[in-house]
Amino acid sequence: MKRIEAIIQPNKLEAVVKVLRKTGVGGFTVLDGKGQGAAEAPLVGEYYSKNIVIVVVDDEKADDLMEKIAKTACARTKGDGKIFITNVEESTDICTQEKGIHTL
């Protein structure tokens, strides 16, 4: 399993969610975030608002989904965001204690 974590502009959230639903992703998490890119001049007490979309998918779906998210979230402007893909060792449903991809 792969965890895809996309940090995107807030105005791209609905379009990215639409892509996730269209590709059959079973579930995802959206978080509000604030931050600053490494290439930007230091801001004192100021951050840019972002949305963080987290989804876990089968390994073979990760690259395709990452490309779709990137294409959808790209406005060709500085600060469009980043996508991180990491390995997921295991998942467990909190209540049933079921393990594996079927718990997502």
C-alpha positions as CSV (number, residue, x, y, z in Angstrom):
1,M,0.0,0.0,0.0
2,K,1.1,3.6,-0.6
3,R,0.1,6.7,1.2
4,I,-0.3,9.8,-1.1
5,E,-0.1,13.1,0.7
6,A,-0.8,16.1,-1.5
7,I,-0.3,19.6,-0.3
8,I,-2.4,21.8,-2.6
9,Q,-3.8,25.3,-3.0
10,P,-7.3,25.6,-1.3
11,N,-8.9,26.6,-4.6
12,K,-7.9,23.3,-6.1
13,L,-9.5,21.1,-3.4
14,E,-12.8,20.4,-5.0
15,A,-11.2,19.5,-8.4
16,V,-8.8,17.1,-6.7
17,V,-11.7,15.5,-4.6
18,K,-13.6,15.1,-7.9
19,V,-10.6,13.2,-9.4
20,L,-10.3,11.0,-6.4
21,R,-14.0,10.0,-6.6
22,K,-13.8,9.5,-10.3
23,T,-10.9,7.1,-10.0
24,G,-12.7,5.0,-7.4
25,V,-10.7,6.0,-4.3
26,G,-12.7,4.6,-1.4
27,G,-11.8,7.2,1.2
28,F,-9.5,10.1,1.9
29,T,-8.7,12.7,4.5
30,V,-8.6,16.5,4.0
31,L,-6.7,18.7,6.5
32,D,-6.3,22.4,6.6
33,G,-2.6,23.4,6.8
34,K,-0.4,26.4,6.8
35,G,3.2,26.6,5.8
36,Q,5.9,28.1,3.7
37,G,8.1,26.7,0.9
38,A,11.8,26.3,1.2
39,A,12.5,28.5,-1.8
40,E,10.5,31.5,-0.4
41,A,12.0,34.3,1.6
42,P,11.4,33.9,5.3
43,L,8.2,35.4,6.5
44,V,7.8,36.5,10.1
45,G,4.6,35.2,11.6
46,E,3.0,34.6,8.2
47,Y,2.1,31.4,6.4
48,Y,0.3,30.4,3.3
49,S,-2.9,28.4,3.6
50,K,-2.9,25.0,2.0
51,N,-5.1,21.8,2.0
52,I,-3.5,18.4,2.7
53,V,-5.2,15.5,1.0
54,I,-4.3,12.0,2.3
55,V,-5.2,8.8,0.6
56,V,-4.0,5.2,0.8
57,V,-4.1,3.0,-2.3
58,D,-2.8,-0.2,-3.7
59,D,0.8,0.1,-4.9
60,E,-0.1,-0.3,-8.6
61,K,-2.5,2.7,-8.4
62,A,-0.2,5.1,-6.8
63,D,1.7,6.5,-9.8
64,D,-1.4,7.0,-11.9
65,L,-3.3,8.7,-9.1
66,M,-0.3,10.9,-8.3
67,E,-0.1,12.1,-11.9
68,K,-3.9,12.8,-11.9
69,I,-3.6,14.8,-8.7
70,A,-0.6,16.8,-10.0
71,K,-2.3,17.6,-13.3
72,T,-5.5,18.7,-11.5
73,A,-3.8,20.8,-8.8
74,C,-1.3,22.5,-11.1
75,A,-2.0,26.2,-11.9
76,R,1.6,26.8,-13.1
77,T,2.2,29.2,-10.3
78,K,4.7,29.3,-7.4
79,G,3.4,27.5,-4.4
80,D,1.1,25.0,-6.2
81,G,2.2,22.4,-3.7
82,K,3.9,19.0,-3.3
83,I,3.0,15.4,-3.4
84,F,4.6,12.8,-1.2
85,I,4.3,9.0,-1.6
86,T,5.3,6.7,1.2
87,N,5.0,3.0,1.9
88,V,2.3,1.8,4.3
89,E,3.3,-1.2,6.3
90,E,-0.1,-2.0,7.7
91,S,-3.5,-0.6,8.5
92,T,-5.9,-1.6,11.2
93,D,-9.5,-0.7,11.7
94,I,-9.8,0.8,15.2
95,C,-13.1,-0.9,16.2
96,T,-13.0,-4.3,14.4
97,Q,-9.2,-4.7,14.5
98,E,-9.3,-5.9,10.9
99,K,-6.0,-5.4,9.1
100,G,-5.2,-4.7,5.5
101,I,-6.3,-2.7,2.5
102,H,-9.9,-3.7,2.9
103,T,-10.1,-1.5,6.0
104,L,-9.6,1.7,4.1
